[in-house]
């Protein structure tokens, strides 16, 4: 379209500089200097960004931890419940205190998955990820 840089520079100076000057004057007169026109704010409320996560948090706070802890003796039976105690349920993990190391080994290696399945069957709306046994 343009054969030399000088012609291109002359075209830009003649056609675009006055247009830019006109836009600058209009923006200055309307008090819009340095601002965008008709632009919506980009800030958003946190509740809009998170969507259904707020509802999920409310449901998680309604987890009946007392029911879970109270159900532990029924799952393991009378003999083992005398030597163990469910003390806490947090983030999908049930924490259980065990009196002796032999029982700890038995529960950790052989009975953990069976106990998790029983808990999931009893409380299907709650996510059980793990049972953490601790000597104590």
Backbone torsions as a table, in degrees:
resi	resn	phi	psi	omega
1	UNK	NA	-51.3	177.8
2	UNK	-106.7	136.2	-175.6
3	UNK	-87.4	-22.4	179.9
4	UNK	-142.7	163.5	-179.9
5	UNK	-68.8	-32.4	-179.6
6	UNK	-64.3	-41.7	179.6
7	UNK	-65.8	-40.3	177.9
8	UNK	-63.1	-43.7	179.0
9	UNK	-63.3	-41.4	178.7
10	UNK	-64.3	-41.9	178.5
11	UNK	-60.7	-45.7	-179.9
12	UNK	-64.5	-41.3	-178.3
13	UNK	-65.9	-42.0	-177.4
14	UNK	-73.2	-42.7	-171.7
15	UNK	-91.6	-37.5	-171.5
16	UNK	-99.4	-30.9	-179.8
17	UNK	-61.4	-47.7	178.4
18	UNK	-61.6	-36.7	179.3
19	UNK	-64.3	-44.5	178.3
20	UNK	-64.2	-40.0	178.6
21	UNK	-63.2	-41.4	178.4
22	UNK	-61.8	-44.1	178.4
23	UNK	-63.2	-39.9	179.6
24	UNK	-63.1	-45.1	-180.0
25	UNK	-64.0	-43.5	178.7
26	UNK	-61.5	-43.9	-179.3
27	UNK	-65.1	-38.8	-179.8
28	UNK	-67.6	-41.5	-178.7
29	UNK	-67.8	-35.1	-178.1
30	UNK	-86.7	0.7	-179.8
31	UNK	75.1	19.3	-177.9
32	UNK	-103.7	20.1	-177.7
33	UNK	-62.7	122.2	177.7
34	UNK	81.0	8.7	-179.9
35	UNK	-122.1	153.8	174.8
36	UNK	-88.7	144.3	179.1
37	UNK	-93.6	143.4	173.5
38	UNK	53.3	41.9	178.7
39	UNK	-111.9	129.5	178.0
40	UNK	-77.5	149.6	178.7
41	UNK	-64.3	145.3	-178.7
42	UNK	-90.2	-6.9	179.8
43	UNK	-73.0	146.3	-179.2
44	UNK	-133.0	154.2	175.5
45	UNK	-75.6	146.2	-179.7
46	UNK	-61.7	-36.5	-179.4
47	UNK	-64.9	-30.3	176.9
48	UNK	-71.0	-36.3	-179.0
49	UNK	-73.0	-36.3	-175.5
50	UNK	-82.4	-21.8	176.2
51	UNK	61.3	-119.7	-176.2
52	UNK	-81.7	1.5	-178.4
53	UNK	-65.7	-32.2	178.6
54	UNK	-63.0	-42.1	177.8
55	UNK	-64.4	-40.2	178.9
56	UNK	-63.0	-39.0	177.9
57	UNK	-64.5	-39.0	177.9
58	UNK	-64.2	-40.5	178.1
59	UNK	-64.9	-39.1	-179.8
60	UNK	-66.3	-32.7	179.6
61	UNK	-73.4	-15.4	179.9
62	UNK	-93.0	11.2	179.8
63	UNK	-66.3	126.2	-177.8
64	UNK	-79.1	79.9	-177.2
65	UNK	-63.9	-31.7	178.5
66	UNK	-64.3	-37.8	178.1
67	UNK	-64.8	-40.9	179.7
68	UNK	-65.4	-47.9	-179.1
69	UNK	-64.9	-37.1	179.2
70	UNK	-71.9	-24.6	-178.8
71	UNK	-81.9	-15.5	-178.0
72	UNK	-53.9	-48.2	179.8
73	UNK	-60.9	-31.5	178.8
74	UNK	-71.2	-31.0	180.0
75	UNK	-72.5	-47.7	-172.6
76	UNK	-88.5	-17.2	-179.2
77	UNK	94.6	169.7	-174.4
78	UNK	-66.8	-42.3	-175.7
79	UNK	-63.4	-49.2	-177.6
80	UNK	-75.4	-30.5	-179.1
81	UNK	-66.4	-24.4	175.8
82	UNK	-70.3	-24.4	-177.7
83	UNK	-104.6	-0.4	179.9
84	UNK	-133.2	161.8	176.2
85	UNK	-151.6	123.5	174.2
86	UNK	-78.1	122.0	-173.1
87	UNK	-109.5	-25.2	-174.5
88	UNK	-159.4	147.1	171.2
89	UNK	-127.1	116.2	-176.3
90	UNK	-144.9	129.6	175.8
91	UNK	54.0	40.2	177.2
92	UNK	81.7	5.1	-179.5
93	UNK	-115.8	130.3	176.2
94	UNK	-98.2	124.7	-179.3
95	UNK	-100.2	126.1	-175.3
96	UNK	-127.0	129.6	174.3
97	UNK	-88.0	136.1	-178.8
98	UNK	-121.9	137.6	-174.6
99	UNK	-73.9	-38.2	-175.9
100	UNK	-132.7	160.6	-173.8
101	UNK	-71.7	-29.2	178.5
102	UNK	-64.8	-46.4	178.3
103	UNK	-66.1	-37.9	176.7
104	UNK	-56.7	-47.4	-179.3
105	UNK	-64.3	-43.7	-179.9
106	UNK	-61.5	-46.3	-179.0
107	UNK	-67.7	-41.5	-176.6
108	UNK	-68.5	-45.0	-173.5
109	UNK	-86.4	-34.3	-169.8
110	UNK	-113.4	-31.0	-170.5
111	UNK	-109.3	-8.2	-173.6
112	UNK	-59.0	-48.8	-176.5
113	UNK	-68.0	-36.8	177.6
114	UNK	-65.1	-42.1	179.2
115	UNK	-66.3	-39.4	177.0
116	UNK	-61.7	-42.3	179.2
117	UNK	-63.9	-41.4	178.1
118	UNK	-63.1	-40.2	177.9
119	UNK	-66.2	-40.9	179.3
120	UNK	-66.4	-34.6	177.8
121	UNK	-69.6	-38.1	-178.4
122	UNK	-73.9	-39.9	-178.2
123	UNK	-121.2	77.9	-175.0
124	UNK	-68.5	-22.8	-178.0
125	UNK	-83.1	-8.1	-177.8
126	UNK	-105.8	137.7	-180.0
127	UNK	-88.8	116.4	175.1
128	UNK	-103.7	118.8	-179.9
129	UNK	-98.5	-35.4	-171.0
130	UNK	-160.4	158.1	167.2
131	UNK	-118.9	122.8	-178.4
132	UNK	-104.7	113.3	177.7
133	UNK	-94.3	138.9	179.6
134	UNK	-135.0	141.5	175.0
135	UNK	-76.0	135.7	179.4
136	UNK	-178.1	NA	NA
